[in-house]
Amino acid sequence: MRIYFMGAAGGVTGSMHLIEVNGKRILLDCGMFQGRREEANRLNRTLPFAGDGIDAVVLSHAHIDHSGNLPLLCRDYNGDIVTTLSTRDLCHVMLLDSAHIQEKDAEFFNKKIAQREEDYISPIYTFDDVEKCMRQVIAINYDRPFRLLDGVQLTLLDAGHVMGSAEVVLDLEEEGREPVRLVFSGDVGRKRIPILKDPSHVYDADYMILESTYGDRKHDPIETADDALAAAINDIYKRKGKILIPAFALERTQEILYCIHKLLKAKRIPSIPIFVDSPLAIKITEIFRLHPECYDEEMQALFDVREDPFDFPEMEVTRSKEASQALNDQKGPMIIMAGSGMCEGGRILHHLRNNIADANNMILIVGFQAQNTLGRKIVERQPTVRIFGMEHPLEAEVRIINAYSGHADKDDLDTHALSSKDTLKKLFLVHGEPDQSEAMASRLRQKGIAEVIVPQRGDFVDL
């Protein structure tokens, strides 16, 4: 048995881990790398293994840094992709959106930047690749054992990170050795976050691949998030400005809508126009309504009384490009939520370009911003930032609400790892920037897990 760490090792994005057992290869996630453009383009266009050498794929959740390169894989891979019911539905719209963005990016580059025809670029994958990929998806429920391959039983547990997110439990058997339980956390969620159930824990893992995004950081209590959101909205209302919220189309947009709705009902904020300017987020919100099996008790209770938490009079969706552009000419106060969550593409870029230099406006950061992304530069409050190739002064107020994070913090991650302390032989920390992973590794060694390893991309370990 062997684990190859192909992505999100020594960094946060591009989740991709390969398991060898009984002469077969199981791929856990096939995500896109997000970061510096040239590096991302190089890593995303070429997979570090042959697609036709894979025997099965398991997908933890629908975020593009975990699912985004499945269509490229499926040009050569014809086997099953196993995931949860809601992740299947979410992936369909998210991967089609990814293909559309690539097509438009290639069109723009070839028209505006390429000097010669031989410099032209093509999309990494196409709509046809996405449709082939989706025909290979098998969806299963949480907590239902599934025979993946000979000697490999798969169980998906609720990871509580985003709708459909799963912790992957593989029970492995090879002739001549004791059975092995290998756990891949995917991305671990937090307790008591809106909409979703709390994450599950595994208490008897032999080996665990665990994310470490916030391995050395403590989140503000989730209960403070609504207070911070209300304060931001009330402040912008008084000065008649605009709040720009770069929000991930999956989960964060729905979570913020849900919280704004609660604040309006409690009369903690005034009636203010809210624009959801993301065709993808609109489609995903429709999918949310189809999967009540993922809801926590509070969310389920709202639907039981036929109250839709994602639809209220102050909210308006902008589907067309023209409707999006018209927001530039409207006066505040208003809230604009648009993707992408790390400000690396999508309609948020147009809103930033038109509003970032106005000190009357606010950029409200409600999610993780990876290194080298525009979102991280805004969080760092760099004096100027580059948008569409031009420098813009960052004059708008920047506020950060970390309490909305859908990732477990250091305490929750420790709890997740230590749940299997009595059985754990090796713990591998992935999906974290080096300072986060190394600090978490040192802390867990002190707490009694002897072998904590922080692998780098390309490393492998025999079990």
C-alpha positions in Angstrom: 0.0 0.0 0.0 1.3 3.4 -0.9 0.1 7.0 -0.9 1.3 9.5 -3.5 0.7 13.2 -2.7 0.1 14.9 -6.1 -1.5 18.2 -5.0 -2.5 20.3 -2.1 0.7 19.1 -0.4 2.9 22.0 0.8 0.1 24.3 -0.3 -3.6 24.8 -0.2 -5.1 24.2 -3.6 -5.2 21.5 -6.2 -6.2 18.6 -4.0 -5.0 15.3 -5.5 -3.8 12.1 -3.7 -3.3 8.7 -5.2 -3.6 5.4 -3.2 -2.1 2.1 -4.4 -3.6 -1.1 -3.0 -3.8 -4.6 -4.5 -2.1 -3.4 -7.6 -4.9 -0.9 -8.2 -4.9 2.9 -8.1 -7.5 5.1 -6.4 -7.5 8.8 -6.9 -8.8 11.0 -4.1 -9.9 14.3 -5.6 -8.7 15.9 -8.8 -8.6 19.6 -8.1 -7.3 22.7 -10.0 -4.4 24.6 -8.6 -5.1 28.3 -7.9 -2.4 30.9 -7.5 0.2 32.5 -9.8 -1.2 32.4 -13.3 1.8 30.9 -15.0 2.3 28.2 -12.4 -1.5 27.4 -12.3 -1.6 27.1 -16.1 1.4 24.7 -16.1 0.1 22.5 -13.3 -3.5 22.4 -14.5 -2.9 21.5 -18.1 -0.9 18.3 -17.3 -1.8 15.7 -14.8 1.1 14.1 -12.9 -0.1 10.6 -13.8 -1.7 8.8 -16.7 -5.5 8.9 -16.6 -5.8 5.4 -18.1 -3.8 4.1 -15.1 -6.4 5.0 -12.6 -8.9 2.4 -11.4 -11.3 4.4 -9.3 -11.9 8.1 -8.3 -13.5 9.3 -5.1 -14.4 13.0 -4.8 -14.7 14.7 -1.4 -16.7 17.8 -2.5 -17.5 20.1 -5.4 -15.1 23.0 -4.8 -13.0 23.6 -7.9 -9.7 23.1 -6.0 -10.9 19.6 -5.3 -13.0 18.7 -8.4 -11.9 21.1 -11.1 -9.7 18.9 -13.2 -11.9 15.8 -13.4 -13.0 16.6 -17.0 -9.3 16.7 -18.1 -8.8 13.3 -16.3 -11.8 11.8 -18.0 -10.3 12.3 -21.5 -8.3 9.2 -20.6 -10.1 7.8 -17.6 -13.4 5.9 -18.2 -14.1 4.5 -14.7 -16.3 5.5 -11.9 -16.2 8.8 -9.9 -17.9 8.2 -6.6 -19.3 11.1 -4.5 -22.4 12.2 -2.6 -25.8 13.0 -4.1 -25.6 16.8 -3.7 -21.9 16.9 -4.8 -22.9 15.3 -8.1 -25.5 18.0 -8.8 -23.2 20.8 -7.7 -20.3 19.5 -9.8 -22.4 19.6 -13.0 -23.0 23.3 -12.8 -19.6 24.2 -11.4 -17.6 22.3 -13.9 -19.7 23.7 -16.8 -19.0 27.2 -15.4 -15.3 26.4 -15.2 -15.2 25.3 -18.8 -17.0 28.5 -19.8 -14.5 30.7 -17.9 -11.6 28.9 -19.6 -13.2 29.4 -23.0 -13.6 33.1 -22.4 -10.1 33.5 -20.9 -8.6 31.8 -24.0 -10.7 34.0 -26.3 -9.5 37.1 -24.5 -5.8 36.0 -24.4 -5.8 35.1 -28.1 -7.5 38.3 -29.1 -5.8 40.8 -26.9 -2.4 39.4 -25.7 -1.0 36.7 -28.1 1.3 38.2 -30.6 1.5 35.2 -33.0 -0.9 32.4 -33.8 1.5 29.9 -32.4 1.1 31.6 -29.0 -2.7 31.0 -28.9 -4.0 29.0 -26.0 -7.0 26.7 -25.7 -9.3 25.8 -22.8 -8.0 23.1 -20.5 -11.2 21.3 -21.1 -14.5 21.8 -22.9 -18.2 21.4 -22.3 -18.1 18.0 -24.0 -15.4 16.9 -21.5 -17.6 18.0 -18.6 -20.6 16.0 -20.0 -18.5 12.9 -20.4 -17.1 13.3 -16.9 -20.6 13.6 -15.4 -21.8 10.4 -17.1 -19.1 8.6 -15.0 -20.3 9.9 -11.6 -21.9 7.5 -9.2 -23.7 9.2 -6.3 -24.1 7.5 -2.9 -25.6 8.5 0.5 -23.6 9.3 3.6 -22.9 6.3 5.9 -23.6 3.7 3.3 -20.7 1.2 2.7 -19.9 0.9 -1.0 -17.6 -1.7 -2.6 -15.2 0.4 -4.6 -12.8 -2.3 -5.8 -11.7 -5.8 -4.7 -10.5 -5.4 -1.1 -11.6 -1.7 -0.9 -14.8 -0.6 0.9 -15.7 3.0 0.8 -17.9 5.0 3.3 -18.6 8.7 3.0 -19.2 10.6 6.2 -20.6 14.2 6.4 -17.6 16.6 6.6 -19.8 19.6 7.4 -17.7 21.9 5.1 -20.0 22.7 2.2 -23.2 21.0 1.0 -22.3 17.4 0.0 -18.8 17.5 1.4 -17.5 14.1 2.6 -14.8 12.6 4.7 -13.6 9.5 2.8 -13.2 6.3 4.8 -11.4 3.5 2.9 -11.2 0.0 4.5 -8.4 -1.8 2.7 -7.6 -5.5 2.6 -4.5 -7.0 1.1 -3.6 -10.7 1.3 -1.1 -11.5 4.1 -1.6 -8.4 6.2 -4.1 -6.9 8.7 -6.9 -4.7 7.3 -6.2 -1.0 7.2 -8.5 1.9 7.7 -7.4 5.0 5.7 -9.2 8.3 6.2 -9.1 11.3 3.9 -10.7 14.3 5.5 -11.3 16.4 2.4 -12.0 19.8 3.9 -13.4 19.6 7.5 -16.2 22.0 8.5 -17.0 23.7 11.8 -19.6 23.0 14.4 -22.7 25.2 14.5 -22.2 26.9 11.1 -25.5 27.9 9.5 -27.4 25.5 7.2 -25.2 22.4 7.5 -25.0 19.5 10.0 -21.8 19.3 12.2 -18.9 17.3 10.8 -18.5 13.6 11.6 -15.5 12.1 13.3 -13.6 8.8 12.8 -12.4 7.2 16.0 -10.4 4.2 14.7 -8.3 5.4 11.7 -5.0 3.7 11.1 -3.8 6.4 8.7 -5.3 9.8 8.1 -4.8 12.5 5.5 -6.0 15.6 7.1 -6.4 19.2 5.9 -4.5 22.0 7.7 -5.8 25.2 6.1 -6.2 26.8 9.5 -3.8 24.6 11.4 -2.4 27.4 13.5 -5.3 29.8 13.6 -8.3 30.2 15.9 -11.5 31.5 14.4 -13.7 34.0 16.0 -16.7 32.3 17.5 -19.4 31.6 14.9 -21.8 33.6 17.1 -19.9 36.8 16.4 -20.3 36.6 12.7 -23.8 38.1 12.5 -22.8 40.9 14.8 -19.9 41.8 12.5 -22.1 41.5 9.4 -24.7 43.8 10.9 -22.1 46.4 11.9 -20.7 46.4 8.3 -24.2 46.8 6.7 -25.3 49.5 9.2 -22.1 51.5 8.6 -22.3 51.3 4.8 -26.0 52.3 5.0 -25.2 55.4 6.9 -22.6 56.6 4.4 -24.6 55.5 1.4 -21.8 53.4 -0.1 -21.5 49.9 -1.6 -20.4 46.7 0.1 -18.7 44.4 -2.3 -18.6 40.8 -1.0 -16.4 38.4 -3.0 -18.2 35.2 -2.2 -17.7 31.6 -3.2 -20.7 30.6 -5.3 -20.9 27.3 -3.3 -21.9 27.7 0.4 -20.6 31.1 1.3 -23.1 33.0 -0.9 -26.0 30.9 0.5 -24.7 31.3 4.1 -24.4 35.1 3.8 -27.9 35.4 2.3 -29.3 33.3 5.1 -27.6 35.5 7.7 -28.8 38.7 6.1 -32.3 37.4 6.0 -32.1 36.6 9.7 -30.8 40.1 10.4 -33.6 41.7 8.4 -36.3 39.7 10.2 -34.8 40.7 13.6 -34.7 44.3 12.4 -31.0 44.5 13.2 -30.3 46.1 9.8 -32.3 48.5 7.6 -33.9 47.4 4.4 -31.1 47.6 1.8 -30.9 46.4 -1.8 -28.9 43.1 -2.1 -27.7 41.9 -5.5 -26.5 38.4 -6.1 -24.4 39.0 -9.2 -23.4 35.4 -10.0 -25.2 33.2 -12.4 -23.4 30.2 -10.9 -24.4 31.1 -7.3 -28.0 31.4 -8.5 -27.9 27.9 -10.0 -26.2 26.5 -6.9 -28.9 28.1 -4.6 -31.5 26.3 -6.6 -29.6 23.0 -6.0 -29.6 23.8 -2.2 -33.3 23.6 -2.2 -33.2 20.1 -3.6 -31.1 18.5 -0.8 -32.7 18.9 2.6 -30.7 15.8 3.7 -27.8 18.1 4.3 -29.6 20.7 6.5 -29.2 21.1 10.2 -32.3 21.3 12.4 -32.7 25.1 12.2 -32.6 25.1 8.5 -34.9 22.1 8.2 -37.4 23.9 10.4 -37.6 26.9 8.1 -38.5 24.7 5.1 -41.0 22.8 7.2 -43.0 26.0 7.5 -42.5 26.8 3.9 -40.1 29.7 4.5 -37.3 30.0 1.9 -34.3 31.5 3.6 -32.7 32.3 0.3 -35.5 34.5 -1.1 -36.7 37.7 0.4 -37.9 41.1 -0.9 -34.6 43.0 -0.6 -32.7 40.4 -2.7 -32.4 40.6 -6.4 -30.5 38.3 -8.8 -28.7 39.7 -11.8 -28.4 37.0 -14.4 -27.4 39.0 -17.5 -24.2 40.9 -18.2 -26.2 44.0 -18.9 -27.9 43.8 -15.5 -24.5 43.4 -13.8 -23.0 46.3 -15.6 -26.0 48.5 -14.7 -25.0 48.2 -11.0 -22.0 50.4 -11.7 -24.3 53.4 -12.3 -26.5 52.8 -9.3 -26.0 54.8 -6.1 -25.6 53.2 -2.7 -26.4 52.0 -0.2 -26.3 48.5 -1.6 -24.7 45.1 -1.2 -23.2 43.3 -4.1 -22.2 39.6 -3.8 -20.3 38.2 -6.7 -17.7 35.5 -7.5 -15.1 34.5 -7.5 -14.4 34.1 -3.8 -10.7 34.8 -4.1 -11.2 37.6 -6.7 -9.4 35.6 -9.4 -12.1 35.9 -12.0 -15.8 36.4 -12.5 -18.0 39.5 -12.1 -16.4 40.6 -8.8 -13.4 41.9 -10.8 -15.6 44.4 -12.7 -17.2 45.7 -9.4 -13.7 46.0 -7.8 -12.4 47.9 -10.8 -15.3 50.4 -10.6 -15.5 50.8 -6.8 -12.1 50.0 -5.2 -10.8 53.5 -5.4 -13.8 55.0 -3.5 -13.2 55.3 0.3 -16.9 55.5 0.8 -17.2 51.8 -0.3 -16.3 48.6 1.6 -14.8 45.3 0.5 -16.1 42.6 2.9 -13.9 39.5 3.0 -15.8 36.5 4.3 -13.7 33.5 3.1 -10.1 32.2 2.9 -7.8 33.9 0.4 -4.9 31.8 -0.9 -1.4 33.2 -1.4 -0.8 35.2 -4.6 -4.5 35.8 -5.3 -6.0 39.2 -5.7 -8.2 38.5 -2.6 -5.0 38.0 -0.5 -3.5 41.2 -1.7 -6.7 43.0 -0.7 -6.6 41.4 2.7 -3.0 42.6 3.0 -4.3 46.0 2.1 -1.6 46.6 -0.6 -1.7 50.2 -1.7 -2.4 49.3 -5.3 -3.7 46.1 -6.9 -3.8 45.0 -10.5 -7.2 44.3 -12.1 -7.4 43.5 -15.8 -3.8 44.4 -16.3 -4.2 47.9 -14.8 -3.1 49.2 -11.3 -5.9 50.6 -9.1 -5.5 52.3 -5.7 -7.0 50.4 -2.8 -9.0 53.2 -1.2 -12.1 51.3 -0.2 -12.4 50.1 3.4 -11.4 46.4 3.8 -13.1 44.4 6.6 -12.6 40.7 7.3 -15.1 38.4 9.0 -13.2 35.2 9.7 -16.0 33.8 11.8 -17.8 32.7 8.6 -15.0 30.3 7.6 -16.3 26.9 6.6 -12.9 25.3 7.5 -12.2 23.9 10.9 -9.8 26.0 13.0 -6.8 24.7 15.0 -8.9 23.4 17.9 -11.4 21.6 15.7 -8.6 20.1 13.6 -6.8 18.8 16.7 -10.1 17.2 17.8 -10.5 15.6 14.4 -7.0 14.1 14.5 -7.0 13.1 18.2 -10.3 11.2 17.8 -8.2 8.4 16.3 -5.2 8.9 18.6 -5.3 5.4 20.1 -5.2 3.7 16.7 -3.4 6.2 14.4 0.0 5.0 13.0 0.7 8.0 10.7 -1.0 11.4 10.2 -0.4 13.3 7.0 -1.1 17.0 7.0 -2.1 18.5 3.6 -4.0 21.4 2.2 -2.2 24.1 4.2 0.4 26.7 3.8 3.7 25.6 5.3 3.5 27.7 8.4 0.0 26.3 9.2 0.9 22.7 8.5 4.2 22.7 10.4 2.8 24.4 13.5 -0.1 22.0 13.6 2.3 19.0 13.2 4.5 20.2 16.1 1.4 20.7 18.3 0.0 17.3 17.6 3.3 15.5 18.2 3.3 17.2 21.6 -0.3 15.9 22.2 0.8 12.3 21.6 0.6 11.5 17.9 4.1 10.3 17.3 4.3 10.3 13.4 2.9 13.5 11.9 4.2 14.1 8.4 3.9 17.2 6.2 4.4 15.8 2.7 5.3 17.9 -0.3 3.9 17.6 -3.8 5.4 14.5 -5.5 6.2 12.7 -2.2 5.1 9.1 -1.5 4.8 7.0 1.6 4.5 3.2 2.0 2.0 2.1 4.6 
